[in-house]
Amino acid sequence: ASTDLLLPLFLRQRDHLKGETKLFAAPLYYGSWSASSSFHLFFPLVWRTRTVDSATTVVFPIFWDFNDRFSSRTTMVFPLVMRHADHAARTTSWIAPGVWIRKRPTAMDAVVVPIFWHFGGADRARTVAFPLYWDFKRGESRTTVVFPLFWRFDEPTHRTTFVGNVYFNRSKKDRRLGSPVRPSVAASR
């Protein structure tokens, strides 16, 4: 082991048998590292730790990064954005003011408050662009609305559509279109 000392500003210790080094440079820096881990502190704003499986970096108060190599990683830039990756679930989420997005292996979800929502999936999906557009899917059924002019209802056996004030009904079984129904119009003087 060896020690270098310059009081009160500098101290360095090395343990050659353990492969560890510690360094103190007053008043702003402290560090400790070896082959398997490290820790650095630039007082009071920056610190970083590292092990074989994880790492943490903080630049106070605006940046944080927490990385567990086998589990998850969360990165934040305050107050603008946060990203979280869950390695086990294979999902990644982003959060920003008024926005939330999640990406999954089979689908993507998004929310832009208060006007847009999308939650996707193979058997079930919902999309809303408030107040004009709605699209809901569940199994073999689907409802789509473009308010106030277009409405479509898809069921396993038939499709019903409203365009303006005209109504259509179509059978999916024999692909036959039913007669469009138009409302009667009356005018008087």
DOLUMMI-517056 format. One record per residue (C-alpha): residue number from 1; residue in one letter; x negated, y, z. Coordinates in nm, 3 decimals, padded with zeros to 5 digits. Example, Ala and Ser with C-alpha at 12.3 -4.5 7.8 and 13.67 -1.06 7.14 Angstrom:
BEGIN
<site><nr>1</nr><rest>A</rest><u>-01.230</u><v>-00.450</v><w>00.780</w></site>
<site><nr>2</nr><rest>S</rest><u>-01.367</u><v>-00.106</v><w>00.714</w></site>
! end
This chain:
BEGIN
<site><nr>1</nr><rest>A</rest><u>00.000</u><v>00.000</v><w>00.000</w></site>
<site><nr>2</nr><rest>S</rest><u>-00.112</u><v>00.354</v><w>-00.066</w></site>
<site><nr>3</nr><rest>T</rest><u>00.013</u><v>00.693</v><w>00.044</w></site>
<site><nr>4</nr><rest>D</rest><u>-00.049</u><v>01.035</v><w>-00.107</w></site>
<site><nr>5</nr><rest>L</rest><u>00.044</u><v>01.326</v><w>00.115</w></site>
<site><nr>6</nr><rest>L</rest><u>00.039</u><v>01.702</v><w>00.072</w></site>
<site><nr>7</nr><rest>L</rest><u>00.226</u><v>01.843</v><w>00.372</w></site>
<site><nr>8</nr><rest>P</rest><u>00.499</u><v>01.967</v><w>00.372</w></site>
<site><nr>9</nr><rest>L</rest><u>00.574</u><v>01.951</v><w>-00.003</w></site>
<site><nr>10</nr><rest>F</rest><u>00.470</u><v>01.611</v><w>-00.139</w></site>
<site><nr>11</nr><rest>L</rest><u>00.472</u><v>01.246</v><w>-00.030</w></site>
<site><nr>12</nr><rest>R</rest><u>00.423</u><v>00.937</v><w>-00.246</w></site>
<site><nr>13</nr><rest>Q</rest><u>00.411</u><v>00.581</v><w>-00.113</w></site>
<site><nr>14</nr><rest>R</rest><u>00.333</u><v>00.273</v><w>-00.318</w></site>
<site><nr>15</nr><rest>D</rest><u>00.370</u><v>-00.086</v><w>-00.204</w></site>
<site><nr>16</nr><rest>H</rest><u>00.178</u><v>-00.285</v><w>-00.465</w></site>
<site><nr>17</nr><rest>L</rest><u>00.286</u><v>-00.623</v><w>-00.322</w></site>
<site><nr>18</nr><rest>K</rest><u>00.659</u><v>-00.542</v><w>-00.348</w></site>
<site><nr>19</nr><rest>G</rest><u>00.624</u><v>-00.326</v><w>-00.660</w></site>
<site><nr>20</nr><rest>E</rest><u>00.802</u><v>-00.032</v><w>-00.495</w></site>
<site><nr>21</nr><rest>T</rest><u>00.729</u><v>00.340</v><w>-00.513</w></site>
<site><nr>22</nr><rest>K</rest><u>00.881</u><v>00.628</v><w>-00.314</w></site>
<site><nr>23</nr><rest>L</rest><u>00.830</u><v>00.992</v><w>-00.398</w></site>
<site><nr>24</nr><rest>F</rest><u>00.938</u><v>01.302</v><w>-00.206</w></site>
<site><nr>25</nr><rest>A</rest><u>00.878</u><v>01.650</v><w>-00.350</w></site>
<site><nr>26</nr><rest>A</rest><u>01.028</u><v>01.906</v><w>-00.111</w></site>
<site><nr>27</nr><rest>P</rest><u>01.282</u><v>02.048</v><w>-00.114</w></site>
<site><nr>28</nr><rest>L</rest><u>01.452</u><v>01.928</v><w>-00.433</w></site>
<site><nr>29</nr><rest>Y</rest><u>01.350</u><v>01.571</v><w>-00.526</w></site>
<site><nr>30</nr><rest>Y</rest><u>01.353</u><v>01.225</v><w>-00.370</w></site>
<site><nr>31</nr><rest>G</rest><u>01.301</u><v>00.905</v><w>-00.569</w></site>
<site><nr>32</nr><rest>S</rest><u>01.258</u><v>00.536</v><w>-00.499</w></site>
<site><nr>33</nr><rest>W</rest><u>01.213</u><v>00.268</v><w>-00.765</w></site>
<site><nr>34</nr><rest>S</rest><u>01.106</u><v>-00.089</v><w>-00.828</w></site>
<site><nr>35</nr><rest>A</rest><u>01.146</u><v>-00.341</v><w>-01.108</w></site>
<site><nr>36</nr><rest>S</rest><u>01.504</u><v>-00.424</v><w>-01.002</w></site>
<site><nr>37</nr><rest>S</rest><u>01.644</u><v>-00.087</v><w>-00.890</w></site>
<site><nr>38</nr><rest>S</rest><u>01.590</u><v>00.286</v><w>-00.874</w></site>
<site><nr>39</nr><rest>F</rest><u>01.730</u><v>00.592</v><w>-00.699</w></site>
<site><nr>40</nr><rest>H</rest><u>01.665</u><v>00.955</v><w>-00.795</w></site>
<site><nr>41</nr><rest>L</rest><u>01.803</u><v>01.262</v><w>-00.622</w></site>
<site><nr>42</nr><rest>F</rest><u>01.753</u><v>01.616</v><w>-00.748</w></site>
<site><nr>43</nr><rest>F</rest><u>01.907</u><v>01.792</v><w>-00.450</w></site>
<site><nr>44</nr><rest>P</rest><u>02.184</u><v>01.903</v><w>-00.444</w></site>
<site><nr>45</nr><rest>L</rest><u>02.311</u><v>01.863</v><w>-00.803</w></site>
<site><nr>46</nr><rest>V</rest><u>02.182</u><v>01.541</v><w>-00.962</w></site>
<site><nr>47</nr><rest>W</rest><u>02.145</u><v>01.186</v><w>-00.842</w></site>
<site><nr>48</nr><rest>R</rest><u>02.103</u><v>00.852</v><w>-01.017</w></site>
<site><nr>49</nr><rest>T</rest><u>02.097</u><v>00.496</v><w>-00.888</w></site>
<site><nr>50</nr><rest>R</rest><u>02.030</u><v>00.180</v><w>-01.086</w></site>
<site><nr>51</nr><rest>T</rest><u>02.026</u><v>-00.190</v><w>-01.010</w></site>
<site><nr>52</nr><rest>V</rest><u>02.010</u><v>-00.489</v><w>-01.241</w></site>
<site><nr>53</nr><rest>D</rest><u>02.393</u><v>-00.498</v><w>-01.268</w></site>
<site><nr>54</nr><rest>S</rest><u>02.500</u><v>-00.136</v><w>-01.221</w></site>
<site><nr>55</nr><rest>A</rest><u>02.411</u><v>00.229</v><w>-01.257</w></site>
<site><nr>56</nr><rest>T</rest><u>02.552</u><v>00.555</v><w>-01.123</w></site>
<site><nr>57</nr><rest>T</rest><u>02.472</u><v>00.902</v><w>-01.255</w></site>
<site><nr>58</nr><rest>V</rest><u>02.615</u><v>01.221</v><w>-01.107</w></site>
<site><nr>59</nr><rest>V</rest><u>02.553</u><v>01.578</v><w>-01.219</w></site>
<site><nr>60</nr><rest>F</rest><u>02.757</u><v>01.756</v><w>-00.956</w></site>
<site><nr>61</nr><rest>P</rest><u>03.027</u><v>01.881</v><w>-01.000</w></site>
<site><nr>62</nr><rest>I</rest><u>03.095</u><v>01.822</v><w>-01.372</w></site>
<site><nr>63</nr><rest>F</rest><u>02.966</u><v>01.475</v><w>-01.475</w></site>
<site><nr>64</nr><rest>W</rest><u>03.006</u><v>01.130</v><w>-01.315</w></site>
<site><nr>65</nr><rest>D</rest><u>02.921</u><v>00.794</v><w>-01.472</w></site>
<site><nr>66</nr><rest>F</rest><u>02.978</u><v>00.466</v><w>-01.284</w></site>
<site><nr>67</nr><rest>N</rest><u>02.871</u><v>00.157</v><w>-01.477</w></site>
<site><nr>68</nr><rest>D</rest><u>02.912</u><v>-00.199</v><w>-01.349</w></site>
<site><nr>69</nr><rest>R</rest><u>02.773</u><v>-00.401</v><w>-01.637</w></site>
<site><nr>70</nr><rest>F</rest><u>03.004</u><v>-00.700</v><w>-01.593</w></site>
<site><nr>71</nr><rest>S</rest><u>03.319</u><v>-00.529</v><w>-01.466</w></site>
<site><nr>72</nr><rest>S</rest><u>03.388</u><v>-00.173</v><w>-01.583</w></site>
<site><nr>73</nr><rest>R</rest><u>03.250</u><v>00.167</v><w>-01.669</w></site>
<site><nr>74</nr><rest>T</rest><u>03.405</u><v>00.501</v><w>-01.577</w></site>
<site><nr>75</nr><rest>T</rest><u>03.273</u><v>00.829</v><w>-01.717</w></site>
<site><nr>76</nr><rest>M</rest><u>03.415</u><v>01.168</v><w>-01.619</w></site>
<site><nr>77</nr><rest>V</rest><u>03.345</u><v>01.521</v><w>-01.740</w></site>
<site><nr>78</nr><rest>F</rest><u>03.543</u><v>01.739</v><w>-01.498</w></site>
<site><nr>79</nr><rest>P</rest><u>03.804</u><v>01.871</v><w>-01.561</w></site>
<site><nr>80</nr><rest>L</rest><u>03.818</u><v>01.783</v><w>-01.931</w></site>
<site><nr>81</nr><rest>V</rest><u>03.810</u><v>01.407</v><w>-01.984</w></site>
<site><nr>82</nr><rest>M</rest><u>03.782</u><v>01.068</v><w>-01.818</w></site>
<site><nr>83</nr><rest>R</rest><u>03.705</u><v>00.738</v><w>-01.992</w></site>
<site><nr>84</nr><rest>H</rest><u>03.749</u><v>00.400</v><w>-01.825</w></site>
<site><nr>85</nr><rest>A</rest><u>03.650</u><v>00.071</v><w>-01.988</w></site>
<site><nr>86</nr><rest>D</rest><u>03.761</u><v>-00.250</v><w>-01.818</w></site>
<site><nr>87</nr><rest>H</rest><u>03.538</u><v>-00.523</v><w>-01.962</w></site>
<site><nr>88</nr><rest>A</rest><u>03.739</u><v>-00.815</v><w>-01.819</w></site>
<site><nr>89</nr><rest>A</rest><u>04.073</u><v>-00.692</v><w>-01.960</w></site>
<site><nr>90</nr><rest>R</rest><u>03.903</u><v>-00.558</v><w>-02.276</w></site>
<site><nr>91</nr><rest>T</rest><u>04.079</u><v>-00.222</v><w>-02.244</w></site>
<site><nr>92</nr><rest>T</rest><u>03.956</u><v>00.135</v><w>-02.276</w></site>
<site><nr>93</nr><rest>S</rest><u>04.152</u><v>00.432</v><w>-02.141</w></site>
<site><nr>94</nr><rest>W</rest><u>04.101</u><v>00.803</v><w>-02.204</w></site>
<site><nr>95</nr><rest>I</rest><u>04.258</u><v>01.075</v><w>-01.990</w></site>
<site><nr>96</nr><rest>A</rest><u>04.248</u><v>01.448</v><w>-02.063</w></site>
<site><nr>97</nr><rest>P</rest><u>04.483</u><v>01.727</v><w>-01.955</w></site>
<site><nr>98</nr><rest>G</rest><u>04.821</u><v>01.627</v><w>-02.097</w></site>
<site><nr>99</nr><rest>V</rest><u>04.683</u><v>01.322</v><w>-02.284</w></site>
<site><nr>100</nr><rest>W</rest><u>04.653</u><v>00.952</v><w>-02.197</w></site>
<site><nr>101</nr><rest>I</rest><u>04.533</u><v>00.687</v><w>-02.445</w></site>
<site><nr>102</nr><rest>R</rest><u>04.473</u><v>00.316</v><w>-02.382</w></site>
<site><nr>103</nr><rest>K</rest><u>04.328</u><v>00.077</v><w>-02.639</w></site>
<site><nr>104</nr><rest>R</rest><u>04.387</u><v>-00.295</v><w>-02.589</w></site>
<site><nr>105</nr><rest>P</rest><u>04.277</u><v>-00.588</v><w>-02.808</w></site>
<site><nr>106</nr><rest>T</rest><u>04.622</u><v>-00.617</v><w>-02.967</w></site>
<site><nr>107</nr><rest>A</rest><u>04.773</u><v>-00.270</v><w>-02.934</w></site>
<site><nr>108</nr><rest>M</rest><u>04.724</u><v>00.094</v><w>-02.847</w></site>
<site><nr>109</nr><rest>D</rest><u>04.923</u><v>00.319</v><w>-02.612</w></site>
<site><nr>110</nr><rest>A</rest><u>04.928</u><v>00.699</v><w>-02.617</w></site>
<site><nr>111</nr><rest>V</rest><u>05.105</u><v>00.980</v><w>-02.435</w></site>
<site><nr>112</nr><rest>V</rest><u>05.081</u><v>01.351</v><w>-02.512</w></site>
<site><nr>113</nr><rest>V</rest><u>05.290</u><v>01.516</v><w>-02.242</w></site>
<site><nr>114</nr><rest>P</rest><u>05.570</u><v>01.613</v><w>-02.294</w></site>
<site><nr>115</nr><rest>I</rest><u>05.625</u><v>01.556</v><w>-02.668</w></site>
<site><nr>116</nr><rest>F</rest><u>05.472</u><v>01.221</v><w>-02.775</w></site>
<site><nr>117</nr><rest>W</rest><u>05.471</u><v>00.867</v><w>-02.634</w></site>
<site><nr>118</nr><rest>H</rest><u>05.359</u><v>00.544</v><w>-02.801</w></site>
<site><nr>119</nr><rest>F</rest><u>05.338</u><v>00.205</v><w>-02.631</w></site>
<site><nr>120</nr><rest>G</rest><u>05.256</u><v>-00.075</v><w>-02.872</w></site>
<site><nr>121</nr><rest>G</rest><u>05.256</u><v>-00.450</v><w>-02.868</w></site>
<site><nr>122</nr><rest>A</rest><u>05.329</u><v>-00.749</v><w>-03.088</w></site>
<site><nr>123</nr><rest>D</rest><u>05.679</u><v>-00.813</v><w>-02.948</w></site>
<site><nr>124</nr><rest>R</rest><u>05.762</u><v>-00.475</v><w>-02.805</w></site>
<site><nr>125</nr><rest>A</rest><u>05.677</u><v>-00.119</v><w>-02.916</w></site>
<site><nr>126</nr><rest>R</rest><u>05.811</u><v>00.226</v><w>-02.837</w></site>
<site><nr>127</nr><rest>T</rest><u>05.728</u><v>00.552</v><w>-03.013</w></site>
<site><nr>128</nr><rest>V</rest><u>05.887</u><v>00.888</v><w>-02.932</w></site>
<site><nr>129</nr><rest>A</rest><u>05.806</u><v>01.228</v><w>-03.083</w></site>
<site><nr>130</nr><rest>F</rest><u>06.047</u><v>01.424</v><w>-02.869</w></site>
<site><nr>131</nr><rest>P</rest><u>06.311</u><v>01.539</v><w>-02.955</w></site>
<site><nr>132</nr><rest>L</rest><u>06.329</u><v>01.441</v><w>-03.324</w></site>
<site><nr>133</nr><rest>Y</rest><u>06.190</u><v>01.087</v><w>-03.361</w></site>
<site><nr>134</nr><rest>W</rest><u>06.250</u><v>00.761</v><w>-03.172</w></site>
<site><nr>135</nr><rest>D</rest><u>06.141</u><v>00.411</v><w>-03.272</w></site>
<site><nr>136</nr><rest>F</rest><u>06.200</u><v>00.115</v><w>-03.039</w></site>
<site><nr>137</nr><rest>K</rest><u>06.112</u><v>-00.246</v><w>-03.126</w></site>
<site><nr>138</nr><rest>R</rest><u>06.192</u><v>-00.547</v><w>-02.910</w></site>
<site><nr>139</nr><rest>G</rest><u>06.160</u><v>-00.895</v><w>-03.055</w></site>
<site><nr>140</nr><rest>E</rest><u>06.341</u><v>-00.899</v><w>-03.390</w></site>
<site><nr>141</nr><rest>S</rest><u>06.549</u><v>-00.588</v><w>-03.312</w></site>
<site><nr>142</nr><rest>R</rest><u>06.443</u><v>-00.234</v><w>-03.398</w></site>
<site><nr>143</nr><rest>T</rest><u>06.606</u><v>00.106</v><w>-03.364</w></site>
<site><nr>144</nr><rest>T</rest><u>06.476</u><v>00.409</v><w>-03.554</w></site>
<site><nr>145</nr><rest>V</rest><u>06.618</u><v>00.760</v><w>-03.521</w></site>
<site><nr>146</nr><rest>V</rest><u>06.517</u><v>01.080</v><w>-03.699</w></site>
<site><nr>147</nr><rest>F</rest><u>06.756</u><v>01.312</v><w>-03.523</w></site>
<site><nr>148</nr><rest>P</rest><u>07.011</u><v>01.423</v><w>-03.638</w></site>
<site><nr>149</nr><rest>L</rest><u>07.007</u><v>01.295</v><w>-03.999</w></site>
<site><nr>150</nr><rest>F</rest><u>06.891</u><v>00.931</v><w>-03.993</w></site>
<site><nr>151</nr><rest>W</rest><u>06.977</u><v>00.635</v><w>-03.767</w></site>
<site><nr>152</nr><rest>R</rest><u>06.879</u><v>00.272</v><w>-03.841</w></site>
<site><nr>153</nr><rest>F</rest><u>06.956</u><v>-00.035</v><w>-03.630</w></site>
<site><nr>154</nr><rest>D</rest><u>06.782</u><v>-00.357</v><w>-03.739</w></site>
<site><nr>155</nr><rest>E</rest><u>06.915</u><v>-00.676</v><w>-03.586</w></site>
<site><nr>156</nr><rest>P</rest><u>06.817</u><v>-01.034</v><w>-03.676</w></site>
<site><nr>157</nr><rest>T</rest><u>07.127</u><v>-01.076</v><w>-03.896</w></site>
<site><nr>158</nr><rest>H</rest><u>07.198</u><v>-00.727</v><w>-04.033</w></site>
<site><nr>159</nr><rest>R</rest><u>07.081</u><v>-00.368</v><w>-04.073</w></site>
<site><nr>160</nr><rest>T</rest><u>07.304</u><v>-00.071</v><w>-04.002</w></site>
<site><nr>161</nr><rest>T</rest><u>07.200</u><v>00.270</v><w>-04.135</w></site>
<site><nr>162</nr><rest>F</rest><u>07.345</u><v>00.618</v><w>-04.097</w></site>
<site><nr>163</nr><rest>V</rest><u>07.213</u><v>00.885</v><w>-04.334</w></site>
<site><nr>164</nr><rest>G</rest><u>07.376</u><v>01.218</v><w>-04.270</w></site>
<site><nr>165</nr><rest>N</rest><u>07.743</u><v>01.132</v><w>-04.250</w></site>
<site><nr>166</nr><rest>V</rest><u>07.719</u><v>00.811</v><w>-04.463</w></site>
<site><nr>167</nr><rest>Y</rest><u>07.719</u><v>00.463</v><w>-04.306</w></site>
<site><nr>168</nr><rest>F</rest><u>07.564</u><v>00.150</v><w>-04.467</w></site>
<site><nr>169</nr><rest>N</rest><u>07.569</u><v>-00.206</v><w>-04.337</w></site>
<site><nr>170</nr><rest>R</rest><u>07.353</u><v>-00.475</v><w>-04.500</w></site>
<site><nr>171</nr><rest>S</rest><u>07.349</u><v>-00.847</v><w>-04.425</w></site>
<site><nr>172</nr><rest>K</rest><u>06.997</u><v>-00.990</v><w>-04.401</w></site>
<site><nr>173</nr><rest>K</rest><u>07.127</u><v>-01.340</v><w>-04.457</w></site>
<site><nr>174</nr><rest>D</rest><u>07.261</u><v>-01.299</v><w>-04.811</w></site>
<site><nr>175</nr><rest>R</rest><u>07.104</u><v>-00.955</v><w>-04.884</w></site>
<site><nr>176</nr><rest>R</rest><u>07.451</u><v>-00.815</v><w>-04.962</w></site>
<site><nr>177</nr><rest>L</rest><u>07.516</u><v>-00.446</v><w>-04.916</w></site>
<site><nr>178</nr><rest>G</rest><u>07.846</u><v>-00.357</v><w>-04.761</w></site>
<site><nr>179</nr><rest>S</rest><u>08.043</u><v>-00.069</v><w>-04.902</w></site>
<site><nr>180</nr><rest>P</rest><u>07.920</u><v>00.266</v><w>-04.783</w></site>
<site><nr>181</nr><rest>V</rest><u>08.173</u><v>00.438</v><w>-04.566</w></site>
<site><nr>182</nr><rest>R</rest><u>08.211</u><v>00.809</v><w>-04.616</w></site>
<site><nr>183</nr><rest>P</rest><u>08.423</u><v>01.014</v><w>-04.384</w></site>
<site><nr>184</nr><rest>S</rest><u>08.721</u><v>01.187</v><w>-04.537</w></site>
<site><nr>185</nr><rest>V</rest><u>08.693</u><v>01.559</v><w>-04.585</w></site>
<site><nr>186</nr><rest>A</rest><u>08.989</u><v>01.791</v><w>-04.553</w></site>
<site><nr>187</nr><rest>A</rest><u>08.998</u><v>02.155</v><w>-04.647</w></site>
<site><nr>188</nr><rest>S</rest><u>09.271</u><v>02.409</v><w>-04.606</w></site>
<site><nr>189</nr><rest>R</rest><u>09.332</u><v>02.776</v><w>-04.661</w></site>
! end
